[in-house]
Amino acid sequence: MATQEIYLRNATETEARGPFNPQHVADLAEAGQVTPDTLIYDAATEQWVALSTQPELMVIVFPERKKLTLKAKDITTLNKPSDSVKPISVDDMVAAAEGLTADTYGKRNPAAAMARAARIGMWGATLALVLAAAGGILPGAAALISVEMTQWLENPFAVIGAIDLVLAVLLGLGMTNLYPLVRFRAALGFGLIGVMLYLRGDTVALLPLVTGSLGLYLCTVFVHLIPALVAALAAAAGMGVLAWHFISP
């Protein structure tokens, strides 16, 4: 359960969010972003089902909490005027909610922070795939549009570039459920593409290939701001340098 990848969406939504692990889902539930009616993707049945139908996950996301009771003498009324404490205004409450007061600075909504990091990872992966597509398609455009199998076999990077372009378009439309394919593409960069470059003696391209592929993979994993930003920069920089290497004479 600890390593389970979970994708979420509401019944009225078509766009999925994720992947999350169970603790991330619990954090979203704590912030009011997830309810028992929220839909999760069940890989076993390949269907979207309500979170409430998954008892093991429900125990983690909505653990039972003991009810707290307060004695009358422990209860204080906050709306009574006091000489030592100034009244709380609406502006004060808004600032506290945004994490801008002395007591709340740096304590912003964790669900919002994770969603922001996930968006950075998605757009970083999209940009990296566009750059990778440019590096593969532009040098081999003639072979790609010839629709001849022999030409495609002689220009495998052009074919991979076309696949990268399709993935980039779909990912840019918010289809994060394609992350497993993006990870496979990143692994392909480590393996097959790296071997082809090595065999043809193009070792200069190996470093940006590894950097871009690793960044692309991590863009689909991280849900915290700084790691997601670093992964996005590595993916874009690596794929950009690799594309320039392929395009430049």
Backbone torsions as a table, in degrees:
resi	resn	phi	psi	omega
1	MET	NA	-32.1	-175.9
2	ALA	-65.7	-29.1	-177.1
3	THR	-103.2	8.7	-177.8
4	GLN	-66.8	135.8	175.5
5	GLU	-96.7	125.4	-173.6
6	ILE	-120.1	131.2	175.0
7	TYR	-111.9	138.2	-173.8
8	LEU	-123.3	152.7	165.6
9	ARG	-163.2	156.0	174.1
10	ASN	-83.4	162.1	-176.8
11	ALA	-62.5	-27.9	-177.9
12	THR	-90.9	-0.3	-175.6
13	GLU	-105.5	154.0	174.0
14	THR	-108.9	-15.0	-177.6
15	GLU	-96.7	128.9	179.7
16	ALA	-89.5	153.8	174.3
17	ARG	-116.1	146.1	178.3
18	GLY	141.0	-173.7	2.7
19	PRO	-80.3	148.6	175.3
20	PHE	-121.6	158.4	168.5
21	ASN	-98.8	169.3	-176.3
22	PRO	-54.9	-37.1	-179.5
23	GLN	-67.4	-37.1	176.7
24	HIS	-62.9	-41.3	178.3
25	VAL	-63.3	-39.5	177.3
26	ALA	-62.3	-39.6	177.6
27	ASP	-63.7	-40.7	178.3
28	LEU	-65.7	-37.8	177.3
29	ALA	-65.5	-39.8	178.4
30	GLU	-61.4	-32.9	-179.5
31	ALA	-87.8	2.5	178.2
32	GLY	83.7	10.5	-177.9
33	GLN	-88.1	-14.6	-177.6
34	VAL	-131.9	136.9	176.9
35	THR	-126.9	169.6	177.1
36	PRO	-59.3	-21.2	179.8
37	ASP	-87.0	-7.4	178.4
38	THR	-61.1	139.4	-178.3
39	LEU	-86.8	138.2	173.8
40	ILE	-123.5	152.5	-178.8
41	TYR	-86.4	120.0	178.6
42	ASP	-93.2	105.2	-177.0
43	ALA	-63.2	-28.8	-177.5
44	ALA	-66.6	-42.6	-178.6
45	THR	-100.3	-7.8	-177.1
46	GLU	55.7	42.0	178.9
47	GLN	-135.7	160.0	174.2
48	TRP	-90.5	125.0	-178.7
49	VAL	-128.8	158.7	179.0
50	ALA	-68.8	143.2	178.4
51	LEU	-56.9	-32.9	-177.7
52	SER	-65.0	-14.5	179.0
53	THR	-87.3	0.3	-178.9
54	GLN	-112.9	86.9	-172.4
55	PRO	-59.8	-37.5	-178.9
56	GLU	-64.9	-41.0	179.4
57	LEU	-72.9	-34.6	179.2
58	MET	-61.6	-36.4	179.9
59	VAL	-63.1	-35.1	-179.5
60	ILE	-79.6	-43.2	-174.1
61	VAL	-76.2	-38.8	-179.1
62	PHE	-124.8	69.1	-180.0
63	PRO	-66.8	151.0	177.5
64	GLU	-68.8	136.8	178.7
65	ARG	-118.8	137.6	177.6
66	LYS	-70.1	137.9	178.7
67	LYS	-73.5	134.6	179.4
68	LEU	-100.5	136.5	176.9
69	THR	-120.5	143.0	-179.7
70	LEU	-116.0	138.6	173.2
71	LYS	-72.7	153.4	-176.2
72	ALA	-57.8	-35.3	-176.8
73	LYS	-72.7	-17.3	-179.8
74	ASP	-87.9	-7.9	-175.9
75	ILE	-91.6	126.6	176.4
76	THR	-119.0	145.3	-179.5
77	THR	-93.2	123.9	-174.9
78	LEU	-80.9	-20.0	-174.6
79	ASN	-92.0	9.2	175.3
80	LYS	-83.3	137.1	178.9
81	PRO	-64.4	145.5	179.4
82	SER	-140.4	142.8	179.2
83	ASP	-72.5	-26.0	-175.3
84	SER	-93.9	-18.8	-178.1
85	VAL	-123.3	126.4	-178.9
86	LYS	-76.5	153.0	179.7
87	PRO	-62.0	150.1	178.5
88	ILE	-90.6	122.9	-179.8
89	SER	-93.9	170.2	177.5
90	VAL	-63.4	-38.8	178.7
91	ASP	-61.8	-37.5	178.2
92	ASP	-63.9	-41.4	-178.7
93	MET	-67.7	-39.9	177.9
94	VAL	-64.5	-42.5	178.9
95	ALA	-63.5	-39.0	178.3
96	ALA	-65.2	-40.1	179.7
97	ALA	-65.3	-30.4	179.7
98	GLU	-89.4	2.1	178.2
99	GLY	72.8	32.3	-175.6
100	LEU	-107.5	-0.9	178.5
101	THR	-93.0	168.6	-178.5
102	ALA	-62.1	-34.2	-177.3
103	ASP	-81.4	-24.4	-173.7
104	THR	-113.7	0.4	-177.6
105	TYR	-60.8	130.3	179.6
106	GLY	82.7	7.1	-178.2
107	LYS	-120.9	42.9	-179.6
108	ARG	-70.4	166.1	-177.3
109	ASN	-53.2	117.6	-177.8
110	PRO	-64.7	-31.1	179.3
111	ALA	-65.8	-40.6	178.6
112	ALA	-65.5	-38.4	179.3
113	ALA	-65.6	-40.7	179.0
114	MET	-67.2	-38.8	178.2
115	ALA	-64.6	-38.5	178.4
116	ARG	-64.7	-43.0	178.9
117	ALA	-65.0	-38.6	179.2
118	ALA	-64.3	-38.4	177.6
119	ARG	-65.4	-40.4	178.0
120	ILE	-61.6	-44.3	178.1
121	GLY	-61.6	-40.8	-178.9
122	MET	-65.1	-46.2	-178.8
123	TRP	-72.1	-31.2	175.0
124	GLY	-64.4	-42.9	178.1
125	ALA	-65.9	-39.0	179.3
126	THR	-62.5	-46.5	179.7
127	LEU	-62.9	-42.3	179.8
128	ALA	-61.4	-40.3	179.5
129	LEU	-68.4	-36.5	177.0
130	VAL	-63.1	-44.3	179.0
131	LEU	-64.7	-42.0	178.1
132	ALA	-63.1	-38.6	178.6
133	ALA	-64.0	-41.3	179.3
134	ALA	-62.5	-43.0	-179.9
135	GLY	-65.5	-28.0	179.6
136	GLY	-89.7	-38.6	-172.8
137	ILE	-80.0	-45.9	-172.4
138	LEU	-58.9	-46.2	179.0
139	PRO	-68.8	-25.4	-176.4
140	GLY	-117.2	28.9	-176.7
141	ALA	-61.5	-41.2	-178.4
142	ALA	-61.9	-41.7	179.4
143	ALA	-68.0	-35.2	-176.6
144	LEU	-68.7	-40.7	-177.4
145	ILE	-84.8	-4.7	179.1
146	SER	-72.2	-20.9	179.8
147	VAL	56.5	33.2	175.9
148	GLU	-112.4	128.2	-175.5
149	MET	-59.6	-38.5	-179.5
150	THR	-63.7	-38.5	178.1
151	GLN	-66.3	-38.4	178.8
152	TRP	-66.0	-40.8	-180.0
153	LEU	-66.4	-31.3	178.7
154	GLU	-79.3	-15.7	-179.7
155	ASN	-130.1	66.0	-176.1
156	PRO	-64.5	-29.1	-179.3
157	PHE	-66.0	-31.2	177.3
158	ALA	-66.8	-40.2	178.6
159	VAL	-65.9	-44.4	178.1
160	ILE	-62.8	-37.6	177.8
161	GLY	-62.3	-39.1	177.6
162	ALA	-63.3	-40.8	176.9
163	ILE	-64.9	-40.4	177.5
164	ASP	-59.7	-40.2	-179.2
165	LEU	-64.5	-42.5	178.3
166	VAL	-62.8	-45.2	178.3
167	LEU	-61.5	-40.1	-179.3
168	ALA	-63.3	-42.7	179.9
169	VAL	-63.5	-47.2	-178.7
170	LEU	-65.3	-39.9	179.7
171	LEU	-68.5	-37.7	176.9
172	GLY	-63.8	-24.6	175.8
173	LEU	-81.8	2.3	176.0
174	GLY	91.4	14.4	-178.3
175	MET	-84.1	73.0	-178.1
176	THR	-71.7	-9.0	174.8
177	ASN	-69.5	-5.5	175.5
178	LEU	-88.0	4.1	-178.7
179	TYR	-53.8	-39.3	177.2
180	PRO	-58.5	-37.0	177.0
181	LEU	-68.9	-36.6	178.1
182	VAL	-65.1	-39.7	178.1
183	ARG	-65.9	-38.4	176.8
184	PHE	-63.4	-40.2	177.1
185	ARG	-62.6	-39.7	177.9
186	ALA	-64.4	-42.7	178.1
187	ALA	-64.7	-33.8	176.8
188	LEU	-62.1	-36.2	177.0
189	GLY	-64.2	-41.0	177.2
190	PHE	-63.4	-41.6	-171.6
191	GLY	-94.0	-84.8	-171.4
192	LEU	-60.5	-49.3	-177.5
193	ILE	-64.9	-39.8	178.2
194	GLY	-61.6	-40.5	179.0
195	VAL	-65.8	-42.3	179.9
196	MET	-63.2	-40.6	178.3
197	LEU	-65.8	-40.4	-179.2
198	TYR	-65.5	-41.9	-177.3
199	LEU	-66.9	-30.5	178.7
200	ARG	-93.2	10.1	173.6
201	GLY	77.2	16.1	-178.9
202	ASP	-93.4	64.6	-176.3
203	THR	-73.3	-20.4	179.3
204	VAL	-62.0	-31.5	-177.0
205	ALA	-81.5	-7.8	-175.0
206	LEU	-68.1	-40.9	-177.6
207	LEU	-63.9	-50.9	177.0
208	PRO	-64.4	-30.7	177.3
209	LEU	-63.3	-47.8	-180.0
210	VAL	-64.4	-43.9	-179.7
211	THR	-62.1	-48.0	-179.0
212	GLY	-65.9	-40.4	-178.8
213	SER	-67.9	-42.2	178.4
214	LEU	-64.3	-44.9	178.1
215	GLY	-61.6	-41.2	178.8
216	LEU	-60.5	-43.5	179.1
217	TYR	-63.0	-46.9	-175.8
218	LEU	-70.7	-22.6	175.6
219	CYS	-60.4	-28.1	-178.4
220	THR	-91.8	1.6	-174.4
221	VAL	-112.7	-47.5	-172.1
222	PHE	-71.9	139.3	175.9
223	VAL	-125.7	19.7	175.1
224	HIS	-119.0	147.1	-165.0
225	LEU	-58.6	-56.6	-174.1
226	ILE	-63.3	-50.1	177.9
227	PRO	-60.0	-39.1	179.6
228	ALA	-65.1	-39.3	179.5
229	LEU	-66.7	-42.4	178.2
230	VAL	-63.4	-42.7	179.4
231	ALA	-63.5	-41.5	180.0
232	ALA	-63.9	-42.7	179.1
233	LEU	-65.1	-41.9	179.6
234	ALA	-64.2	-42.6	-179.8
235	ALA	-62.8	-48.0	-178.0
236	ALA	-67.1	-42.8	-178.9
237	ALA	-65.5	-46.6	-178.7
238	GLY	-62.9	-47.8	-179.6
239	MET	-68.9	-32.3	177.8
240	GLY	-65.9	-46.4	178.2
241	VAL	-63.6	-39.7	179.4
242	LEU	-64.4	-41.6	178.8
243	ALA	-63.9	-42.2	178.3
244	TRP	-61.8	-38.8	179.1
245	HIS	-63.3	-40.1	-179.1
246	PHE	-74.5	-35.6	-173.8
247	ILE	-80.6	-41.3	-175.6
248	SER	-68.3	143.5	-178.2
249	PRO	-69.9	NA	NA
